[in-house]
Amino acid sequence: MERAPEKWEEYSMPQPRPGLQRSREDRMVGGVCAGIGDWLGWSPTAVRILYVILSLASAAFPGILVYVLLWILMPEREDPRPA
């Protein structure tokens, strides 16, 4: 049988994850890969490497076009880092 929580703090609601936003600090070009990395909880460098490999390995994945579209469509983060 599960034990009952002793304090109200243990009943806390999960914090909503902020939406997908471009990074202002950790950008190399437009902050798209760093924003995706922040959103996923990954290293921005890992996202960049994965993005380049995926772009080069697949002719069906137009990497530059997708990056430019994300740069236009993703809002820039207002605060320095997500809470």
DRENKOL-727892 format. One line per field, with one value per residue: residue number from 1; x, y, z of N, C-alpha, C, CB in turn. Coordinates in nm, 4 decimals. Each point is the difference from the previous one (the first is absolute). Last residue first. Glycine has a CB too. Layout:
% residues N
pos: (NUM, ...)
nxx: (X, ...)
nyy: (Y, ...)
nzz: (Z, ...)
caxx: (X, ...)
cayy: (Y, ...)
cazz: (Z, ...)
cxx: (X, ...)
cyy: (Y, ...)
czz: (Z, ...)
cbxx: (X, ...)
cbyy: (Y, ...)
cbzz: (Z, ...)
This chain:
% residues 83
pos: (83, 82, 81, 80, 79, 78, 77, 76, 75, 74, 73, 72, 71, 70, 69, 68, 67, 66, 65, 64, 63, 62, 61, 60, 59, 58, 57, 56, 55, 54, 53, 52, 51, 50, 49, 48, 47, 46, 45, 44, 43, 42, 41, 40, 39, 38, 37, 36, 35, 34, 33, 32, 31, 30, 29, 28, 27, 26, 25, 24, 23, 22, 21, 20, 19, 18, 17, 16, 15, 14, 13, 12, 11, 10, 9, 8, 7, 6, 5, 4, 3, 2, 1)
nxx: (1.3315, 0.3384, 0.3688, -0.1692, -0.5530, -0.1193, 0.2314, -0.2358, -0.4132, 0.1321, -0.1589, 0.4320, 0.2941, -0.3175, 0.0015, 0.4926, 0.0276, -0.3308, 0.2533, 0.4295, -0.1842, -0.3948, 0.0115, -0.0109, 0.4829, 0.1985, 0.4834, 0.0419, -0.4300, 0.0617, 0.4790, -0.1385, -0.3812, 0.2929, 0.3482, -0.3584, -0.2237, 0.4550, 0.1096, -0.4404, -0.0978, -0.5935, -0.3535, -0.1837, -0.0300, 0.4860, 0.0758, -0.3680, 0.1963, 0.4468, -0.1958, -0.2392, 0.2919, 0.2105, 0.5215, 0.1415, -0.2586, 0.0599, -0.2156, -0.3983, -0.1612, -0.5437, -0.3839, -0.2963, -0.2332, 0.1919, -0.2824, -0.3291, 0.1877, -0.3972, -0.2184, 0.1943, -0.2086, 0.4445, -0.0988, -0.3958, 0.2709, -0.1454, -0.3139, -0.1294, 0.3211, -0.2867, -0.0049)
nyy: (2.8716, 0.0208, 0.4768, 0.4841, 0.0767, 0.0309, -0.3432, 0.1575, -0.3813, -0.3112, 0.1878, 0.2258, -0.3207, -0.3634, 0.1909, 0.0693, -0.4534, -0.1772, 0.2550, -0.1341, -0.4718, -0.1915, -0.5222, -0.1935, 0.0110, -0.0842, 0.0864, 0.4901, 0.0783, -0.3953, 0.1306, 0.4805, -0.1376, -0.3247, 0.3536, 0.3386, -0.3213, -0.1219, 0.4853, 0.0985, -0.5047, -0.0446, 0.1845, 0.2098, 0.4846, 0.0524, -0.2865, 0.2360, 0.4197, -0.1743, -0.1443, 0.4547, 0.3472, 0.0235, -0.0868, -0.0472, 0.2105, -0.0805, 0.4662, -0.0070, -0.4982, 0.0285, -0.3429, -0.4114, 0.1626, -0.1976, -0.4596, 0.1408, -0.2974, -0.3960, 0.1982, -0.2275, -0.2859, 0.0327, 0.4661, -0.1411, -0.4750, -0.4833, -0.2567, -0.5451, -0.4448, -0.3828, -0.5485)
nzz: (-1.6652, -0.4848, 0.0254, -0.1526, -0.2204, -0.5066, -0.4083, -0.5217, -0.1996, -0.4784, -0.4450, -0.1138, 0.2387, -0.0997, -0.4660, 0.0386, 0.2152, -0.3255, -0.3525, 0.2143, 0.0841, -0.3046, 0.1144, -0.4478, -0.0392, 0.5348, 0.0729, -0.0448, 0.2460, 0.2920, 0.0342, 0.0271, 0.2979, 0.2330, -0.0005, 0.1032, 0.3052, 0.1671, -0.0041, 0.2043, 0.2932, 0.1140, 0.2565, -0.4062, 0.1271, 0.0737, -0.4058, -0.2241, 0.1910, -0.1142, -0.4364, -0.0138, 0.1686, -0.4460, 0.1145, 0.4960, 0.4708, 0.4621, 0.0222, -0.2917, -0.2434, -0.2222, 0.3048, -0.0296, 0.5374, 0.5302, 0.2413, 0.4667, 0.4705, 0.1796, 0.5232, 0.5110, 0.3227, 0.1946, 0.1035, 0.2503, 0.2489, -0.0006, -0.4104, 0.2072, -0.2328, -0.3424, 0.2051)
caxx: (-0.0007, -0.1282, -0.0068, 0.1271, 0.0889, 0.0050, -0.0252, 0.1225, 0.0208, 0.0210, -0.1218, -0.1086, 0.0517, -0.0067, -0.1418, -0.0487, 0.0592, -0.0686, -0.1369, 0.0070, 0.0392, 0.0692, -0.0036, -0.1395, -0.0347, -0.1291, -0.0290, 0.0911, -0.0084, -0.1277, 0.0047, 0.0894, -0.0656, -0.1062, 0.0669, 0.0646, -0.1070, -0.0508, 0.1010, -0.0146, 0.1066, 0.1233, 0.0874, 0.0089, -0.1354, -0.0576, 0.0725, -0.0492, -0.1363, 0.0115, 0.0446, -0.1014, -0.0434, -0.1286, -0.0576, 0.1100, -0.0268, 0.0798, 0.1381, 0.0634, 0.0880, 0.1399, 0.0447, 0.1217, -0.0086, -0.0202, 0.1237, -0.0095, 0.0175, 0.1179, -0.0341, 0.0267, -0.1096, 0.0129, 0.0999, -0.0650, -0.0091, -0.0036, 0.0971, -0.0597, -0.0124, 0.0774, -0.0840)
cayy: (-0.0291, -0.0489, -0.1464, -0.0622, -0.0012, 0.1317, -0.0043, 0.0115, 0.1285, -0.0149, -0.0369, 0.0966, 0.1298, 0.0005, 0.0035, 0.1364, 0.0898, -0.0255, 0.0518, 0.1462, 0.0580, 0.1232, 0.0908, 0.0388, 0.0972, -0.0192, -0.1401, -0.0551, 0.0803, -0.0281, -0.1377, -0.0023, 0.0725, -0.0863, -0.1114, 0.0516, 0.0283, -0.1287, -0.0553, 0.0631, 0.0948, -0.0526, -0.0309, -0.1448, -0.0543, 0.0412, -0.0698, -0.1386, 0.0008, 0.0180, -0.1273, -0.1048, -0.0508, 0.0563, 0.0758, 0.0085, -0.0094, -0.1122, -0.0029, 0.1305, 0.0459, 0.0157, 0.1376, -0.0013, -0.0354, 0.1131, 0.0271, -0.0063, 0.1314, 0.0106, -0.0264, 0.1046, -0.0055, -0.1259, 0.0165, 0.0447, 0.1444, 0.0647, 0.1097, 0.1311, 0.0871, 0.1231, 0.1157)
cazz: (0.1443, 0.0513, 0.0044, -0.0334, 0.1152, 0.0640, 0.1444, 0.0781, 0.0681, 0.1445, 0.0730, -0.0200, 0.0435, 0.1465, 0.0388, -0.0256, 0.0993, 0.1275, -0.0118, 0.0021, 0.1278, -0.0391, 0.1139, 0.0221, -0.1044, -0.0645, -0.0283, -0.1010, -0.1224, -0.0628, -0.0501, -0.1164, -0.1088, -0.0521, -0.0684, -0.1212, -0.0962, -0.0478, -0.0902, -0.1310, -0.0266, -0.0580, 0.1112, 0.0204, 0.0089, 0.1289, 0.1062, -0.0023, 0.0524, 0.1446, 0.0578, -0.0186, 0.1288, 0.0390, -0.1114, -0.0950, -0.1427, -0.0511, 0.0437, -0.0189, 0.1074, -0.0378, -0.0228, -0.0801, -0.1406, -0.0909, -0.0728, -0.1454, -0.0594, -0.0858, -0.1397, -0.0999, -0.0959, -0.0726, -0.1048, -0.1224, -0.0146, 0.1302, 0.0126, -0.0278, 0.1166, -0.0074, 0.0000)
cxx: (-0.0142, 0.0107, -0.1360, -0.0029, 0.1292, 0.1016, 0.0184, -0.0355, 0.1309, 0.0183, 0.0174, -0.1172, -0.1095, 0.0479, -0.0155, -0.1470, -0.0525, 0.0536, -0.0767, -0.1394, -0.0008, 0.0352, 0.0780, -0.0136, -0.1438, -0.0269, -0.1279, -0.0379, 0.0863, -0.0154, -0.1286, 0.0073, 0.0858, -0.0695, -0.1031, 0.0645, 0.0602, -0.1097, -0.0457, 0.1009, -0.0229, 0.1029, 0.1309, 0.0816, 0.0010, -0.1358, -0.0521, 0.0673, -0.0612, -0.1376, 0.0157, 0.0429, -0.0999, -0.0508, -0.1288, -0.0464, 0.1289, -0.0228, 0.0845, 0.1488, 0.0581, 0.0796, 0.1473, 0.0371, 0.1350, -0.0013, -0.0249, 0.1341, -0.0098, 0.0056, 0.1278, -0.0339, 0.0236, -0.1117, 0.0149, 0.0991, -0.0703, -0.0192, -0.0181, 0.1069, -0.0595, -0.0221, 0.0901)
cyy: (-0.1472, -0.0371, -0.0437, -0.1521, -0.0741, 0.0045, 0.1391, 0.0050, -0.0019, 0.1367, -0.0090, -0.0284, 0.1064, 0.1336, 0.0019, 0.0125, 0.1425, 0.0935, -0.0170, 0.0607, 0.1512, 0.0833, 0.1260, 0.0991, 0.0501, 0.1104, -0.0207, -0.1415, -0.0581, 0.0758, -0.0349, -0.1398, -0.0019, 0.0639, -0.0925, -0.1125, 0.0498, 0.0202, -0.1334, -0.0532, 0.0638, 0.1114, -0.0608, -0.0385, -0.1504, -0.0638, 0.0338, -0.0808, -0.1387, 0.0026, 0.0100, -0.1301, -0.1133, -0.0461, 0.0655, 0.0790, 0.0025, -0.0185, -0.1022, -0.0038, 0.1363, 0.0555, 0.0014, 0.1429, 0.0058, -0.0474, 0.1175, 0.0361, -0.0117, 0.1380, 0.0065, -0.0480, 0.0966, -0.0180, -0.1262, 0.0152, 0.0342, 0.1507, 0.0730, 0.1080, 0.1336, 0.0832, 0.1242)
czz: (0.0259, 0.1466, 0.0478, -0.0050, -0.0360, 0.1137, 0.0594, 0.1478, 0.0774, 0.0643, 0.1510, 0.0934, -0.0108, 0.0559, 0.1523, 0.0393, -0.0171, 0.1078, 0.1309, -0.0065, 0.0046, 0.1226, -0.0361, 0.1146, 0.0197, -0.1016, -0.0803, -0.0437, -0.1110, -0.1319, -0.0728, -0.0602, -0.1262, -0.1205, -0.0635, -0.0808, -0.1319, -0.1041, -0.0575, -0.1020, -0.1380, -0.0109, -0.0459, 0.1232, 0.0291, 0.0215, 0.1380, 0.1095, 0.0031, 0.0649, 0.1519, 0.0677, -0.0082, 0.1344, 0.0475, -0.1221, -0.0796, -0.1500, -0.0741, 0.0321, -0.0339, 0.1176, -0.0376, -0.0369, -0.0687, -0.1446, -0.0929, -0.0636, -0.1519, -0.0655, -0.0835, -0.1406, -0.1166, -0.1018, -0.0837, -0.1152, -0.1306, -0.0092, 0.1319, 0.0131, -0.0423, 0.1258, 0.0000)
cbxx: (-0.0978, -0.0587, 0.2455, 0.1044, -0.1985, -0.2392, 0.0758, 0.1166, -0.2487, 0.1044, -0.0673, 0.0697, 0.2332, 0.0362, -0.0594, 0.1658, 0.2059, -0.0361, 0.0019, 0.2250, 0.1345, -0.1219, -0.0196, -0.0713, 0.1602, -0.0849, 0.1184, 0.1794, -0.0443, -0.0981, 0.1526, 0.1336, -0.1149, -0.0331, 0.1926, 0.0411, -0.1599, 0.0564, 0.1795, -0.0856, 0.1621, -0.1294, -0.1998, -0.0212, -0.0770, 0.1234, 0.1986, -0.0420, -0.0254, 0.2141, 0.1171, -0.0682, 0.0418, -0.0494, 0.1023, 0.0963, -0.2202, -0.0120, -0.0791, -0.2173, 0.0547, -0.0661, -0.1715, -0.0550, -0.2318, 0.1111, 0.0735, -0.2449, 0.1453, -0.0066, -0.2344, 0.1809, -0.1562, 0.1124, 0.1189, -0.1705, 0.2103, 0.1453, 0.0042, -0.2260, 0.1970, -0.0159, -0.1865)
cbyy: (0.2221, -0.0835, -0.0143, 0.1948, 0.0081, 0.0333, -0.2411, 0.1204, 0.0333, -0.2267, -0.1217, 0.0259, -0.0658, -0.2485, -0.1232, 0.0251, -0.1441, -0.2415, -0.0540, -0.0090, -0.1983, -0.0009, -0.1935, -0.2220, -0.1135, -0.1146, -0.0554, 0.1413, 0.2019, -0.0402, -0.0640, 0.1876, 0.1467, -0.0941, 0.0133, 0.2177, 0.0553, -0.1040, 0.1161, 0.2034, -0.1338, -0.1746, -0.0322, -0.0262, 0.1778, 0.2165, -0.0011, 0.0152, 0.2304, 0.1265, -0.0534, 0.1055, 0.2227, 0.0140, -0.1575, -0.2209, 0.1105, -0.1119, 0.0746, 0.1084, -0.2377, 0.0368, 0.0858, -0.2297, 0.0850, 0.1536, -0.2431, 0.0579, 0.0737, -0.2487, 0.0955, 0.0916, -0.0643, -0.0988, 0.1641, 0.1163, 0.0303, -0.1807, 0.0258, -0.0791, -0.1129, -0.0024, -0.1256)
cbzz: (0.0439, -0.2274, 0.0431, 0.1025, 0.1585, -0.0609, 0.0106, -0.1894, 0.0179, -0.0353, -0.2012, -0.2393, -0.0734, 0.0024, -0.2113, -0.1883, 0.0061, -0.0643, -0.2451, -0.1101, 0.0307, -0.2193, 0.1642, -0.0866, -0.1609, 0.2060, 0.2084, 0.0972, 0.1389, 0.2265, 0.1879, 0.0994, 0.1682, 0.2307, 0.1620, 0.1173, 0.1897, 0.2215, 0.1306, 0.1154, 0.1451, -0.1276, 0.1412, -0.2451, -0.1587, -0.0139, -0.1453, -0.2476, -0.0854, -0.0323, -0.2155, -0.2178, 0.0868, -0.2361, -0.1713, 0.0811, 0.0349, 0.2257, 0.2198, 0.0543, 0.0589, -0.2406, 0.1627, -0.0902, -0.0017, 0.1647, 0.0131, 0.0124, 0.1939, -0.0422, 0.0310, 0.1466, 0.1861, 0.1988, 0.1444, 0.1394, 0.1356, 0.0841, -0.2490, 0.0833, 0.1108, -0.2512, 0.1215)
